[in-house]
Amino acid sequence: MTRIRRGYIARRRRTKIRLFASTFRGAHSKLTRTITQQKMRALISTHRDRGRKKRDFRRLWITRINAVIRGDGVSYSYNRLIQGLYKRQLLLNRKILAQIAISNRHFFYTISDEIIKS
């Protein structure tokens, strides 16, 4: 059987995969089969963790708002504040509320007092 010289297509494909895995350590950046396995694993992790990141930040914002509300002897809780926001149809999401609570507490207390009064 005669020898077949391989073309450049497979080499080009492997080079592309190696560029993706260039920051991996050890065999994960050198061996083609290991690189493809690690690439699949990395893409699965990034897909999963995009949703997890959203979840974690929402939990952080809720914790910050609740901590500021319960501090300084205020007698109401996070869920009463959110319920009041929905009743008054105010368009303040939890991220903005958390930023206001951290940067300007006095303004946050005035917002929460107005919501609770009504």
N, C-alpha and C positions, 0 to 999 in steps of 0.2 A: 504494500500500500504506500502510496506516495505521501510525502509530508505536506500538510496543509498549513500555510502561514495564516495565522489569525489576523483579522483586521483590527482596526483601532476602536471599534464600537464598544466592545466589552471593556477594554482598558479605560475608555472615556467614562463609562458607567461606574467603574470601580473608583476612578479618581473623584467623581462627584460624591460618591458615598464617603470616601476618605476625607474630603473637605468638610462634610457634615460632622464627622467624628474626630476632627483634628484636635479638639480640646480634651478628648477622653484620655485615660491613662492606661499604659501598658498595652496588652494585646487588643484591648477594645479600640485602639486607634491604629493598629497595624494589620491585623488579620481580617480578610474580607468577610468571612462567614461570621466572625464575632462582631464585626462592625455592623452588619445588617441586623443581627439580633439586638444589639445595643440601641441601634437607631429605632427599631420598632418599640423597644421598651421605653425609650426617651419620649417618643411621640405619644405613646399611651399615657405616660405620666403627665406630660404637659396638657393633654386634653382633659384628664381627670382633675388636675390641680387648678385649671382656670375656673371651674365651678367652685372648687373648695376655697379659692382665694376670695371670691365674692361672698361666700358664706362666712368666712373668718372676719372679713372687714365689717360685715353687718353686725356680727356678734360684738366686735370691738366698739362700734359706734353705740350700740344699745347699752353696753356696759358703762361707757363714759357718760352718756346722758343720765342713766340711772344713778351713777355715783354722784354726779353734780346735784341732781334733784334731791337725793336723800341726805346729802351733806347740809350742814348749817341749819339743822332743825326744821327743815321743810316737811310738812305733814302729808304730802301726797307722793305717789309713786310714778314710775315710768308708764305703766299701762293707762293710768288716768290722764297723763299728759297726751299720749298718742290718741286716746279716745276723744279728748277735747279737740285735738287738731283735726280729726276726721269730722267731728260735728260742725266745726266752724269752717270746714273746707279750706284750710290753709295748706298751701303747697310747699311745705318744708319737709324735705326728706331727712332721714336719720343722719346722713353724712353732714349736711349743713347744720343740723341741730347740734351735732357733736363738736363741730368746729366753733360754733358760737359759744357753746358751753365751756370750751377750753379757753378761747381767746378773750371773751367778754362775758363774764359771769353775770354782771349786773344786768346787762341787756337780756340775757337768757332768763333771769329771774322775772323781769318785767313781762316777757312773752308768756312764761308759764303761769304767772299770776293772772294775766288777762284771760288765758284759756280756762283756768280753773274757776274763775269767778262766774263765767257765763254758763 
